[in-house]
Amino acid sequence: MGGRRGIEAEVKILTLKNGYHLWAQKLGQGQHKLLCLHGGPGSDHELFEEFGKNLAKYDTEVYMYDQLGSYYSEHPDFSIQENVDKYAKIEYFVDEVEEVRQLLGLEDFFLLGHSWGGILVQEYALKYGSALKGAIISDMTDDIASYVKNINRQRLELLGSDEVQFMEECEAQQNYDNERYRQNINRLNYRHIIKHPENSTKHLIPTKNAFLYHYFQGDNEFVVKGTLADWSVKDQLKDITTPTCLIFGADDSMDLDEAVAMDQRLPNSELHIIADAAHCSMIDNPTEYFTVLGQFIVGK
């Protein structure tokens, strides 16, 4: 197929053992193999579309895919409880990563996950770590409780107690369309999620799978009510011996103190804080982000 902005791109349709099909793409060619896991849950691969171009000088070929229920890949009917029970759980998506790896023929590879994808990287490293050459946890904590504590602090610092009280009243009433509430969320998003949205992909219609996002995360990035609310692997990080790169934005919605703690818990890790960046640090400061990522890959 034609290259994306000068980089050779090849689309692959992967057929899973469960019969569903996933959309995947390979960008570029290189000695090093990097598989990228998107966030959400229920978001898409587009955050990684510039990875092939930016990592070409590091002799790295990039693989990305839309997870089950996301964007170009097939979507189970989540109005059927059986599908919720079978597919809407971390364990399913971790095993999906392993099946995708096998279908793509990746061995001794690097695995990068952003946000929700960072959860999958940690869980994958714990279960299938022997397949990895290196792991990159991008903008993701090891403990959701620390994330909730941090976003509550960020709301208070940025908006003040009166606005936080107003937001909590809206949230209790599920009144998320309130204009004042939406303006507050926008202020938070521009400070702690994407500081430079001018760099991000634009769509005329939403592409996120709302069911998956709300089921796992909650109502928005600053209201965690989903099934991830109790997730933590901080006591298991000591068991991940894979070389690991931790990347966070300086204004990330994730707790940077917890990032430091993660670096201390992991036996073989390095921590990088990206300047002038929030939760989507590869969008906000691509120059620094890809320097860190590329040097980690070639250094292993």
SEDREN-634746 format. One line per 8 residues: number of its first residue (from 1); their letters; for each residue x, z negated, y of N, C-alpha, C. Coordinates in nm, 3 decimals. Example, Ala and Ser with C-alpha at 12.3 -4.5 7.8 and 13.67 -1.06 7.14 Angstrom:
<sites>
1 = as = 1.319,-0.780,-0.569,1.230,-0.780,-0.450,1.320,-0.780,-0.330 | 1.285,-0.708,-0.225,1.367,-0.714,-0.106,1.290,-0.787,0.003
</sites>
This chain:
<sites>
1 = mggrrgie = 0.083,0.000,-0.120,0.000,0.000,0.000,0.087,0.000,0.125 | 0.028,0.034,0.237,0.101,0.031,0.363,0.142,-0.109,0.400 | 0.252,-0.121,0.472,0.302,-0.253,0.510,0.223,-0.313,0.623 | 0.222,-0.446,0.629,0.162,-0.520,0.739,0.269,-0.541,0.845 | 0.253,-0.467,0.958,0.348,-0.477,1.069,0.491,-0.455,1.021 | 0.510,-0.349,0.938,0.642,-0.313,0.892,0.686,-0.382,0.765 | 0.609,-0.475,0.712,0.642,-0.545,0.589,0.557,-0.488,0.475 | 0.621,-0.455,0.365,0.549,-0.402,0.250,0.445,-0.503,0.202
9 = aevkiltl = 0.321,-0.459,0.185,0.213,-0.548,0.143,0.142,-0.490,0.022 | 0.115,-0.574,-0.074,0.048,-0.531,-0.197,-0.064,-0.628,-0.230 | -0.187,-0.578,-0.232,-0.303,-0.660,-0.267,-0.318,-0.666,-0.418 | -0.349,-0.784,-0.469,-0.372,-0.804,-0.611,-0.506,-0.875,-0.630 | -0.584,-0.831,-0.725,-0.707,-0.900,-0.762,-0.680,-0.973,-0.894 | -0.687,-1.104,-0.889,-0.655,-1.188,-1.005,-0.782,-1.230,-1.076 | -0.787,-1.209,-1.207,-0.902,-1.250,-1.287,-0.870,-1.381,-1.358 | -0.944,-1.486,-1.323,-0.921,-1.618,-1.382,-0.986,-1.628,-1.519
17 = kngyhlwa = -0.944,-1.727,-1.595,-1.002,-1.749,-1.727,-1.151,-1.782,-1.718 | -1.194,-1.836,-1.604,-1.337,-1.869,-1.588,-1.420,-1.747,-1.550 | -1.355,-1.631,-1.534,-1.426,-1.508,-1.505,-1.434,-1.472,-1.358 | -1.403,-1.565,-1.271,-1.404,-1.536,-1.128,-1.279,-1.458,-1.088 | -1.291,-1.387,-0.974,-1.180,-1.307,-0.924,-1.131,-1.364,-0.790 | -0.999,-1.366,-0.776,-0.937,-1.412,-0.653,-0.863,-1.296,-0.587 | -0.871,-1.294,-0.454,-0.793,-1.198,-0.375,-0.655,-1.258,-0.348 | -0.551,-1.179,-0.371,-0.415,-1.224,-0.346,-0.336,-1.111,-0.281
25 = qklgqgqh = -0.227,-1.146,-0.218,-0.142,-1.045,-0.154,0.003,-1.089,-0.159 | 0.088,-0.990,-0.183,0.233,-1.008,-0.177,0.285,-0.940,-0.052 | 0.371,-1.009,0.023,0.430,-0.955,0.144,0.581,-0.949,0.129 | 0.638,-0.830,0.142,0.782,-0.814,0.141,0.844,-0.825,0.002 | 0.975,-0.818,0.001,1.052,-0.833,-0.122,1.173,-0.920,-0.094 | 1.211,-0.999,-0.192,1.327,-1.083,-0.171,1.363,-1.162,-0.296 | 1.479,-1.220,-0.290,1.528,-1.302,-0.402,1.444,-1.427,-0.420 | 1.400,-1.487,-0.310,1.324,-1.611,-0.315,1.174,-1.581,-0.317
33 = kllclhgg = 1.099,-1.658,-0.394,0.955,-1.639,-0.407,0.883,-1.760,-0.347 | 0.790,-1.732,-0.255,0.714,-1.839,-0.188,0.565,-1.814,-0.206 | 0.496,-1.910,-0.265,0.350,-1.904,-0.281,0.288,-2.000,-0.181 | 0.190,-1.951,-0.103,0.131,-2.030,0.005,-0.013,-2.068,-0.026 | -0.047,-2.192,0.000,-0.182,-2.246,-0.024,-0.246,-2.281,0.109 | -0.361,-2.220,0.136,-0.426,-2.240,0.266,-0.502,-2.372,0.273 | -0.543,-2.405,0.394,-0.614,-2.530,0.419,-0.763,-2.516,0.406 | -0.831,-2.606,0.475,-0.977,-2.612,0.469,-1.022,-2.753,0.432
41 = pgsdhelf = -1.069,-2.766,0.306,-1.089,-2.662,0.206,-1.189,-2.556,0.252 | -1.174,-2.436,0.196,-1.265,-2.329,0.227,-1.219,-2.238,0.338 | -1.094,-2.253,0.384,-1.042,-2.162,0.486,-0.988,-2.035,0.419 | -0.878,-1.978,0.469,-0.833,-1.851,0.410,-0.684,-1.831,0.431 | -0.636,-1.719,0.378,-0.494,-1.686,0.375,-0.437,-1.646,0.511 | -0.520,-1.618,0.611,-0.473,-1.550,0.731,-0.366,-1.627,0.808 | -0.359,-1.757,0.788,-0.255,-1.836,0.853,-0.115,-1.792,0.810 | -0.107,-1.722,0.696,0.022,-1.685,0.639,0.057,-1.538,0.660
49 = eefgknla = -0.022,-1.466,0.736,-0.002,-1.323,0.747,0.130,-1.285,0.815 | 0.185,-1.375,0.896,0.313,-1.347,0.962,0.432,-1.400,0.882 | 0.406,-1.463,0.769,0.515,-1.523,0.692,0.611,-1.418,0.637 | 0.557,-1.305,0.589,0.644,-1.202,0.533,0.742,-1.151,0.636 | 0.694,-1.120,0.755,0.780,-1.069,0.863,0.884,-1.174,0.904 | 0.840,-1.299,0.918,0.929,-1.403,0.968,1.029,-1.452,0.864 | 1.000,-1.432,0.737,1.091,-1.479,0.632,1.172,-1.367,0.569 | 1.154,-1.244,0.618,1.228,-1.131,0.562,1.379,-1.152,0.573
57 = kydtevym = 1.424,-1.206,0.686,1.568,-1.225,0.705,1.623,-1.337,0.617 | 1.532,-1.414,0.555,1.574,-1.517,0.461,1.558,-1.471,0.316 | 1.544,-1.338,0.298,1.539,-1.278,0.164,1.428,-1.341,0.079 | 1.312,-1.355,0.142,1.199,-1.424,0.077,1.077,-1.334,0.072 | 1.018,-1.321,-0.046,0.890,-1.252,-0.058,0.779,-1.357,-0.066 | 0.668,-1.328,-0.001,0.561,-1.425,0.019,0.437,-1.384,-0.059 | 0.378,-1.480,-0.126,0.251,-1.460,-0.196,0.148,-1.554,-0.135 | 0.029,-1.502,-0.116,-0.081,-1.584,-0.065,-0.209,-1.540,-0.131
65 = ydqlgsyy = -0.308,-1.629,-0.134,-0.437,-1.594,-0.194,-0.546,-1.680,-0.134 | -0.667,-1.630,-0.145,-0.784,-1.709,-0.106,-0.833,-1.785,-0.229 | -0.844,-1.916,-0.214,-0.886,-1.999,-0.326,-1.032,-1.970,-0.364 | -1.071,-2.012,-0.482,-1.209,-1.989,-0.526,-1.307,-2.044,-0.422 | -1.403,-1.960,-0.383,-1.500,-2.000,-0.283,-1.457,-1.972,-0.140 | -1.340,-1.910,-0.123,-1.288,-1.885,0.011,-1.278,-1.736,0.041 | -1.323,-1.696,0.156,-1.304,-1.565,0.221,-1.319,-1.448,0.124 | -1.209,-1.378,0.093,-1.217,-1.256,0.012,-1.239,-1.283,-0.137
73 = sehpdfsi = -1.211,-1.403,-0.183,-1.227,-1.434,-0.325,-1.374,-1.462,-0.358 | -1.404,-1.463,-0.487,-1.544,-1.484,-0.528,-1.588,-1.627,-0.499 | -1.719,-1.639,-0.474,-1.779,-1.766,-0.436,-1.880,-1.811,-0.541 | -1.855,-1.922,-0.608,-1.959,-1.978,-0.695,-2.081,-2.017,-0.613 | -2.195,-2.022,-0.676,-2.317,-2.068,-0.610,-2.317,-2.220,-0.613 | -2.281,-2.282,-0.500,-2.271,-2.427,-0.496,-2.406,-2.496,-0.475 | -2.514,-2.419,-0.473,-2.646,-2.481,-0.479,-2.679,-2.524,-0.622 | -2.596,-2.479,-0.717,-2.609,-2.518,-0.858,-2.516,-2.636,-0.884
81 = qenvdkya = -2.570,-2.748,-0.922,-2.491,-2.869,-0.937,-2.379,-2.854,-1.039 | -2.404,-2.777,-1.143,-2.301,-2.755,-1.245,-2.174,-2.695,-1.184 | -2.191,-2.604,-1.088,-2.075,-2.545,-1.022,-2.003,-2.646,-0.932 | -2.080,-2.731,-0.867,-2.021,-2.837,-0.786,-1.936,-2.928,-0.875 | -1.993,-2.970,-0.986,-1.924,-3.062,-1.076,-1.797,-3.000,-1.135 | -1.800,-2.870,-1.158,-1.689,-2.803,-1.225,-1.579,-2.761,-1.129 | -1.617,-2.712,-1.011,-1.519,-2.648,-0.923,-1.487,-2.726,-0.795 | -1.576,-2.811,-0.749,-1.553,-2.881,-0.623,-1.479,-3.013,-0.647
89 = kieyfvde = -1.357,-3.000,-0.696,-1.274,-3.118,-0.721,-1.128,-3.078,-0.714 | -1.045,-3.171,-0.676,-0.902,-3.144,-0.659,-0.842,-3.092,-0.789 | -0.880,-3.153,-0.900,-0.819,-3.116,-1.028,-0.837,-2.967,-1.058 | -0.956,-2.915,-1.026,-0.978,-2.772,-1.049,-0.879,-2.689,-0.968 | -0.866,-2.718,-0.840,-0.783,-2.635,-0.753,-0.634,-2.647,-0.787 | -0.590,-2.762,-0.837,-0.452,-2.777,-0.880,-0.426,-2.687,-1.001 | -0.517,-2.690,-1.098,-0.502,-2.604,-1.215,-0.516,-2.457,-1.177 | -0.594,-2.427,-1.074,-0.605,-2.290,-1.026,-0.470,-2.240,-0.974
97 = veevrqll = -0.398,-2.326,-0.902,-0.264,-2.289,-0.854,-0.176,-2.249,-0.971 | -0.178,-2.328,-1.077,-0.094,-2.299,-1.194,-0.136,-2.167,-1.258 | -0.266,-2.141,-1.267,-0.310,-2.015,-1.326,-0.270,-1.897,-1.238 | -0.282,-1.913,-1.107,-0.238,-1.808,-1.014,-0.088,-1.783,-1.030 | -0.011,-1.889,-1.040,0.134,-1.873,-1.060,0.162,-1.788,-1.182 | 0.093,-1.819,-1.292,0.116,-1.743,-1.415,0.073,-1.598,-1.400 | -0.041,-1.574,-1.336,-0.089,-1.438,-1.318,0.002,-1.356,-1.229 | 0.067,-1.421,-1.133,0.161,-1.352,-1.044,0.301,-1.341,-1.105
105 = gledffll = 0.323,-1.410,-1.216,0.453,-1.404,-1.282,0.563,-1.477,-1.207 | 0.528,-1.586,-1.138,0.626,-1.658,-1.058,0.695,-1.766,-1.142 | 0.826,-1.768,-1.136,0.908,-1.870,-1.201,1.009,-1.922,-1.099 | 1.043,-2.049,-1.109,1.145,-2.107,-1.021,1.116,-2.069,-0.876 | 0.996,-2.104,-0.831,0.944,-2.058,-0.703,0.924,-2.174,-0.606 | 0.902,-2.139,-0.480,0.870,-2.236,-0.377,0.719,-2.236,-0.355 | 0.663,-2.355,-0.335,0.520,-2.370,-0.311,0.499,-2.439,-0.178 | 0.426,-2.372,-0.089,0.395,-2.427,0.043,0.244,-2.447,0.055
113 = ghswggil = 0.206,-2.562,0.105,0.064,-2.587,0.131,0.045,-2.643,0.270 | -0.053,-2.587,0.340,-0.086,-2.636,0.473,-0.213,-2.719,0.468 | -0.209,-2.839,0.527,-0.327,-2.927,0.535,-0.381,-2.954,0.395 | -0.506,-2.915,0.368,-0.562,-2.929,0.232,-0.467,-2.868,0.129 | -0.405,-2.757,0.161,-0.307,-2.699,0.071,-0.191,-2.793,0.045 | -0.157,-2.878,0.142,-0.053,-2.978,0.124,-0.091,-3.085,0.023 | -0.221,-3.115,0.015,-0.269,-3.204,-0.091,-0.242,-3.140,-0.226 | -0.275,-3.011,-0.236,-0.258,-2.941,-0.363,-0.110,-2.933,-0.402
121 = vqeyalky = -0.022,-2.915,-0.305,0.121,-2.913,-0.335,0.165,-3.046,-0.395 | 0.124,-3.156,-0.336,0.163,-3.286,-0.388,0.110,-3.309,-0.529 | -0.017,-3.275,-0.549,-0.078,-3.292,-0.682,-0.014,-3.197,-0.783 | 0.017,-3.075,-0.739,0.080,-2.978,-0.829,0.220,-3.025,-0.869 | 0.295,-3.075,-0.773,0.430,-3.122,-0.802,0.428,-3.238,-0.901 | 0.325,-3.320,-0.894,0.313,-3.432,-0.987,0.278,-3.385,-1.128 | 0.201,-3.276,-1.138,0.152,-3.230,-1.269,0.238,-3.117,-1.326 | 0.285,-3.028,-1.241,0.356,-2.907,-1.286,0.492,-2.892,-1.218
129 = gsalkgai = 0.552,-3.001,-1.179,0.673,-2.997,-1.099,0.788,-2.920,-1.161 | 0.794,-2.912,-1.293,0.906,-2.844,-1.359,0.910,-2.695,-1.327 | 0.798,-2.637,-1.279,0.794,-2.495,-1.246,0.849,-2.466,-1.108 | 0.872,-2.571,-1.028,0.905,-2.553,-0.887,1.056,-2.554,-0.860 | 1.096,-2.467,-0.769,1.231,-2.474,-0.713,1.231,-2.560,-0.588 | 1.119,-2.559,-0.516,1.107,-2.639,-0.395,0.962,-2.648,-0.351 | 0.930,-2.755,-0.281,0.794,-2.777,-0.231,0.798,-2.795,-0.080 | 0.700,-2.738,-0.012,0.688,-2.753,0.134,0.550,-2.808,0.164
137 = isdmtddi = 0.546,-2.928,0.217,0.420,-2.993,0.256,0.408,-2.980,0.407 | 0.316,-2.895,0.449,0.305,-2.862,0.591,0.183,-2.928,0.653 | 0.210,-3.022,0.745,0.102,-3.083,0.823,0.001,-3.155,0.734 | 0.050,-3.234,0.640,-0.040,-3.307,0.551,0.018,-3.441,0.510 | -0.062,-3.542,0.521,-0.025,-3.678,0.481,-0.031,-3.693,0.329 | 0.014,-3.808,0.281,-0.002,-3.843,0.140,-0.113,-3.946,0.122 | -0.185,-3.975,0.231,-0.281,-4.085,0.228,-0.386,-4.062,0.336 | -0.509,-4.033,0.296,-0.614,-3.998,0.393,-0.647,-4.116,0.485
145 = asyvknin = -0.632,-4.238,0.436,-0.660,-4.355,0.521,-0.571,-4.354,0.645 | -0.446,-4.311,0.630,-0.355,-4.305,0.745,-0.401,-4.197,0.842 | -0.453,-4.087,0.790,-0.504,-3.978,0.874,-0.625,-4.025,0.954 | -0.717,-4.095,0.890,-0.837,-4.145,0.959,-0.797,-4.243,1.068 | -0.706,-4.332,1.037,-0.658,-4.427,1.139,-0.598,-4.353,1.257 | -0.522,-4.248,1.230,-0.454,-4.175,1.336,-0.551,-4.096,1.424 | -0.648,-4.028,1.363,-0.742,-3.950,1.445,-0.832,-4.042,1.528 | -0.862,-4.160,1.476,-0.938,-4.256,1.556,-0.857,-4.302,1.677
153 = rqrlellg = -0.728,-4.322,1.657,-0.640,-4.358,1.768,-0.631,-4.244,1.869 | -0.619,-4.123,1.820,-0.607,-4.007,1.909,-0.735,-3.987,1.990 | -0.849,-4.007,1.930,-0.974,-3.995,2.005,-0.979,-4.096,2.119 | -0.941,-4.218,2.089,-0.946,-4.322,2.190,-0.847,-4.295,2.303 | -0.725,-4.253,2.269,-0.622,-4.230,2.370,-0.658,-4.111,2.460 | -0.712,-4.005,2.402,-0.740,-3.885,2.480,-0.870,-3.896,2.558 | -0.973,-3.955,2.498,-1.108,-3.950,2.556,-1.154,-4.080,2.618 | -1.100,-4.192,2.575,-1.144,-4.321,2.626,-1.259,-4.378,2.546
161 = sdevqfme = -1.282,-4.508,2.563,-1.378,-4.580,2.479,-1.522,-4.534,2.500 | -1.560,-4.499,2.623,-1.698,-4.456,2.649,-1.729,-4.326,2.576 | -1.636,-4.231,2.580,-1.661,-4.103,2.513,-1.659,-4.120,2.361 | -1.571,-4.205,2.311,-1.569,-4.230,2.168,-1.700,-4.292,2.122 | -1.752,-4.388,2.199,-1.881,-4.448,2.165,-1.991,-4.342,2.165 | -1.990,-4.254,2.265,-2.088,-4.146,2.271,-2.076,-4.056,2.148 | -1.954,-4.022,2.109,-1.933,-3.936,1.993,-1.983,-4.003,1.866 | -1.958,-4.131,1.854,-2.004,-4.204,1.735,-2.155,-4.207,1.728
169 = eceaqqny = -2.221,-4.217,1.842,-2.367,-4.212,1.844,-2.417,-4.074,1.800 | -2.352,-3.970,1.847,-2.389,-3.835,1.804,-2.368,-3.817,1.654 | -2.258,-3.870,1.605,-2.226,-3.856,1.462,-2.325,-3.932,1.376 | -2.367,-4.048,1.422,-2.467,-4.125,1.348,-2.600,-4.051,1.340 | -2.629,-3.972,1.444,-2.754,-3.896,1.449,-2.738,-3.753,1.398 | -2.617,-3.719,1.352,-2.586,-3.581,1.309,-2.612,-3.481,1.421 | -2.588,-3.523,1.543,-2.617,-3.440,1.660,-2.489,-3.367,1.704 | -2.441,-3.278,1.618,-2.314,-3.213,1.644,-2.324,-3.094,1.738
177 = dneryrqn = -2.446,-3.054,1.773,-2.464,-2.942,1.866,-2.471,-2.988,2.011 | -2.466,-3.119,2.033,-2.467,-3.171,2.169,-2.349,-3.113,2.248 | -2.375,-3.059,2.367,-2.271,-2.990,2.443,-2.156,-3.084,2.482 | -2.189,-3.206,2.522,-2.085,-3.301,2.559,-1.998,-3.335,2.437 | -2.062,-3.351,2.323,-1.987,-3.379,2.201,-1.894,-3.263,2.167 | -1.947,-3.141,2.176,-1.867,-3.023,2.143,-1.748,-3.009,2.238 | -1.768,-3.041,2.365,-1.657,-3.035,2.460,-1.547,-3.135,2.424 | -1.588,-3.253,2.380,-1.489,-3.353,2.337,-1.411,-3.304,2.215
185 = inrlnyrh = -1.481,-3.245,2.118,-1.413,-3.192,2.000,-1.316,-3.081,2.039 | -1.357,-2.996,2.133,-1.267,-2.890,2.179,-1.141,-2.948,2.242 | -1.157,-3.052,2.322,-1.039,-3.117,2.383,-0.945,-3.171,2.274 | -1.002,-3.233,2.174,-0.921,-3.286,2.064,-0.854,-3.173,1.986 | -0.929,-3.066,1.960,-0.873,-2.954,1.885,-0.755,-2.892,1.958 | -0.766,-2.876,2.091,-0.660,-2.813,2.167,-0.538,-2.903,2.183 | -0.555,-3.030,2.161,-0.442,-3.123,2.168,-0.377,-3.144,2.031 | -0.461,-3.157,1.927,-0.409,-3.202,1.799,-0.427,-3.107,1.681
193 = iikhpens = -0.502,-2.999,1.696,-0.520,-2.904,1.586,-0.443,-2.775,1.614 | -0.478,-2.701,1.717,-0.403,-2.582,1.757,-0.383,-2.588,1.908 | -0.260,-2.608,1.949,-0.229,-2.616,2.093,-0.225,-2.477,2.156 | -0.195,-2.377,2.075,-0.182,-2.241,2.127,-0.274,-2.146,2.050 | -0.406,-2.160,2.070,-0.501,-2.076,1.995,-0.487,-1.928,2.025 | -0.419,-1.895,2.135,-0.397,-1.754,2.166,-0.313,-1.684,2.059 | -0.244,-1.763,1.976,-0.162,-1.705,1.869,-0.238,-1.688,1.738 | -0.359,-1.739,1.730,-0.430,-1.742,1.602,-0.522,-1.622,1.586
201 = tkhliptk = -0.564,-1.598,1.462,-0.654,-1.488,1.428,-0.792,-1.514,1.485 | -0.855,-1.410,1.536,-0.990,-1.422,1.593,-1.091,-1.352,1.503 | -1.210,-1.411,1.490,-1.318,-1.351,1.412,-1.447,-1.355,1.492 | -1.531,-1.253,1.472,-1.661,-1.251,1.538,-1.760,-1.344,1.468 | -1.740,-1.367,1.338,-1.828,-1.455,1.261,-1.742,-1.558,1.188 | -1.798,-1.673,1.156,-1.720,-1.775,1.084,-1.680,-1.725,0.945 | -1.561,-1.762,0.901,-1.514,-1.722,0.768,-1.496,-1.843,0.675 | -1.504,-1.962,0.727,-1.483,-2.082,0.646,-1.604,-2.107,0.555
209 = naflyhyf = -1.579,-2.150,0.432,-1.686,-2.190,0.342,-1.732,-2.330,0.384 | -1.848,-2.336,0.449,-1.895,-2.461,0.507,-1.922,-2.565,0.399 | -1.972,-2.522,0.283,-1.999,-2.621,0.178,-1.872,-2.691,0.136 | -1.769,-2.615,0.103,-1.644,-2.676,0.056,-1.583,-2.767,0.162 | -1.585,-2.720,0.287,-1.526,-2.799,0.394,-1.599,-2.933,0.411 | -1.729,-2.928,0.419,-1.806,-3.052,0.441,-1.803,-3.142,0.317 | -1.802,-3.082,0.200,-1.801,-3.161,0.076,-1.672,-3.241,0.064 | -1.560,-3.177,0.093,-1.431,-3.244,0.079,-1.392,-3.322,0.205
217 = qgdnefvv = -1.403,-3.258,0.322,-1.351,-3.315,0.446,-1.455,-3.402,0.518 | -1.565,-3.341,0.556,-1.665,-3.411,0.634,-1.720,-3.320,0.742 | -1.760,-3.378,0.854,-1.833,-3.301,0.956,-1.742,-3.216,1.044 | -1.622,-3.262,1.072,-1.522,-3.183,1.145,-1.386,-3.249,1.122 | -1.283,-3.199,1.191,-1.149,-3.251,1.168,-1.133,-3.397,1.208 | -1.226,-3.449,1.288,-1.215,-3.586,1.337,-1.323,-3.679,1.281 | -1.395,-3.630,1.180,-1.495,-3.711,1.110,-1.478,-3.687,0.960 | -1.419,-3.783,0.892,-1.390,-3.769,0.749,-1.493,-3.848,0.669
225 = kgtladws = -1.585,-3.774,0.608,-1.689,-3.838,0.528,-1.699,-3.779,0.387 | -1.612,-3.682,0.356,-1.620,-3.612,0.229,-1.550,-3.685,0.116 | -1.537,-3.616,0.003,-1.482,-3.678,-0.117,-1.332,-3.706,-0.106 | -1.266,-3.648,-0.005,-1.123,-3.676,0.014,-1.097,-3.810,0.082 | -1.202,-3.876,0.127,-1.185,-3.997,0.209,-1.099,-4.104,0.142 | -1.101,-4.111,0.011,-1.026,-4.214,-0.061,-0.898,-4.159,-0.125 | -0.862,-4.035,-0.093,-0.748,-3.974,-0.161,-0.615,-4.032,-0.112 | -0.527,-4.057,-0.207,-0.392,-4.104,-0.175,-0.301,-4.083,-0.295
233 = vkdqlkdi = -0.179,-4.038,-0.269,-0.077,-4.033,-0.374,0.051,-4.102,-0.327 | 0.040,-4.184,-0.225,0.162,-4.241,-0.167,0.241,-4.325,-0.267 | 0.172,-4.386,-0.364,0.242,-4.466,-0.464,0.302,-4.380,-0.575 | 0.272,-4.248,-0.573,0.323,-4.157,-0.676,0.435,-4.066,-0.625 | 0.459,-4.066,-0.494,0.558,-3.974,-0.440,0.697,-3.996,-0.500 | 0.724,-4.118,-0.542,0.854,-4.147,-0.602,0.878,-4.065,-0.728 | 0.770,-4.011,-0.787,0.782,-3.934,-0.910,0.804,-3.785,-0.885 | 0.800,-3.743,-0.759,0.824,-3.602,-0.726,0.973,-3.585,-0.696
241 = ttptclif = 1.045,-3.529,-0.791,1.189,-3.511,-0.776,1.224,-3.372,-0.722 | 1.126,-3.284,-0.713,1.147,-3.150,-0.659,1.199,-3.158,-0.515 | 1.298,-3.078,-0.477,1.337,-3.074,-0.336,1.216,-3.043,-0.248 | 1.193,-3.124,-0.148,1.070,-3.117,-0.070,1.100,-3.114,0.079 | 1.033,-3.023,0.148,1.043,-3.012,0.293,0.911,-3.057,0.354 | 0.917,-3.155,0.441,0.800,-3.205,0.512,0.802,-3.150,0.653 | 0.693,-3.085,0.695,0.685,-3.026,0.828,0.559,-3.076,0.897 | 0.575,-3.130,1.018,0.462,-3.178,1.097,0.479,-3.132,1.241
249 = gaddsmdl = 0.367,-3.113,1.309,0.373,-3.088,1.453,0.389,-3.218,1.529 | 0.456,-3.213,1.643,0.478,-3.333,1.723,0.348,-3.396,1.770 | 0.242,-3.315,1.784,0.110,-3.365,1.822,0.009,-3.346,1.709 | 0.057,-3.351,1.588,-0.027,-3.330,1.470,-0.139,-3.433,1.462 | -0.249,-3.391,1.401,-0.356,-3.488,1.374,-0.316,-3.584,1.263 | -0.213,-3.550,1.188,-0.160,-3.640,1.085,-0.069,-3.745,1.148 | -0.061,-3.860,1.085,0.015,-3.974,1.135,0.164,-3.951,1.114 | 0.240,-3.942,1.221,0.383,-3.918,1.209,0.458,-4.037,1.153
257 = deavamdq = 0.405,-4.157,1.171,0.465,-4.273,1.105,0.453,-4.260,0.953 | 0.339,-4.207,0.909,0.320,-4.184,0.765,0.412,-4.073,0.717 | 0.439,-3.974,0.803,0.533,-3.869,0.767,0.672,-3.928,0.739 | 0.715,-4.020,0.824,0.843,-4.087,0.802,0.841,-4.166,0.671 | 0.728,-4.232,0.644,0.714,-4.308,0.520,0.718,-4.215,0.398 | 0.657,-4.098,0.410,0.662,-4.000,0.301,0.805,-3.959,0.272 | 0.881,-3.934,0.377,1.020,-3.894,0.362,1.100,-4.003,0.291 | 1.066,-4.127,0.318,1.136,-4.239,0.254,1.093,-4.255,0.108
265 = rlpnselh = 0.968,-4.223,0.077,0.918,-4.239,-0.060,0.967,-4.129,-0.152 | 0.982,-4.009,-0.100,1.024,-3.896,-0.182,1.173,-3.905,-0.213 | 1.214,-3.887,-0.337,1.355,-3.900,-0.373,1.445,-3.791,-0.316 | 1.386,-3.673,-0.287,1.469,-3.558,-0.250,1.396,-3.477,-0.142 | 1.398,-3.528,-0.020,1.316,-3.466,0.085,1.390,-3.459,0.217 | 1.336,-3.376,0.306,1.381,-3.370,0.444,1.258,-3.355,0.532 | 1.261,-3.419,0.648,1.147,-3.422,0.740,1.181,-3.349,0.868 | 1.087,-3.265,0.912,1.105,-3.191,1.037,0.978,-3.204,1.122
273 = iiadaahc = 0.997,-3.241,1.247,0.887,-3.249,1.344,0.902,-3.131,1.439 | 0.800,-3.045,1.444,0.805,-2.923,1.523,0.757,-2.952,1.665 | 0.839,-2.921,1.763,0.806,-2.946,1.904,0.692,-2.857,1.951 | 0.618,-2.905,2.050,0.510,-2.827,2.112,0.416,-2.769,2.007 | 0.381,-2.851,1.910,0.296,-2.805,1.800,0.202,-2.916,1.758 | 0.084,-2.873,1.711,-0.014,-2.967,1.659,-0.027,-2.945,1.508 | -0.149,-2.953,1.456,-0.171,-2.948,1.312,-0.136,-2.812,1.252 | -0.154,-2.706,1.326,-0.117,-2.572,1.279,0.017,-2.535,1.340
281 = smidnpte = 0.121,-2.601,1.293,0.251,-2.591,1.359,0.313,-2.452,1.346 | 0.278,-2.377,1.242,0.332,-2.241,1.228,0.271,-2.146,1.331 | 0.152,-2.179,1.380,0.087,-2.101,1.485,0.141,-2.141,1.623 | 0.154,-2.270,1.643,0.192,-2.321,1.775,0.337,-2.292,1.813 | 0.427,-2.307,1.716,0.570,-2.287,1.745,0.635,-2.214,1.628 | 0.604,-2.085,1.612,0.656,-2.011,1.497,0.807,-2.001,1.494 | 0.872,-1.993,1.609,1.018,-1.980,1.610,1.085,-2.097,1.540 | 1.046,-2.219,1.579,1.107,-2.336,1.517,1.059,-2.354,1.374
289 = yftvlgqf = 0.931,-2.327,1.351,0.874,-2.347,1.218,0.946,-2.260,1.114 | 0.962,-2.131,1.144,1.020,-2.041,1.043,1.170,-2.060,1.030 | 1.235,-2.111,1.132,1.375,-2.147,1.119,1.391,-2.261,1.019 | 1.307,-2.363,1.035,1.310,-2.478,0.942,1.277,-2.432,0.800 | 1.169,-2.355,0.787,1.125,-2.312,0.654,1.228,-2.221,0.589 | 1.276,-2.123,0.664,1.373,-2.029,0.606,1.502,-2.096,0.563 | 1.551,-2.186,0.646,1.677,-2.255,0.611,1.658,-2.345,0.490 | 1.541,-2.406,0.477,1.514,-2.487,0.357,1.518,-2.399,0.232
297 = ivgk = 1.453,-2.284,0.238,1.445,-2.197,0.121,1.584,-2.147,0.080 | 1.660,-2.095,0.173,1.791,-2.039,0.135,1.890,-2.149,0.099 | 1.864,-2.271,0.145,1.953,-2.381,0.113,1.936,-2.437,-0.027 | 1.829,-2.393,-0.095,1.803,-2.443,-0.231,1.835,-2.339,-0.336
</sites>
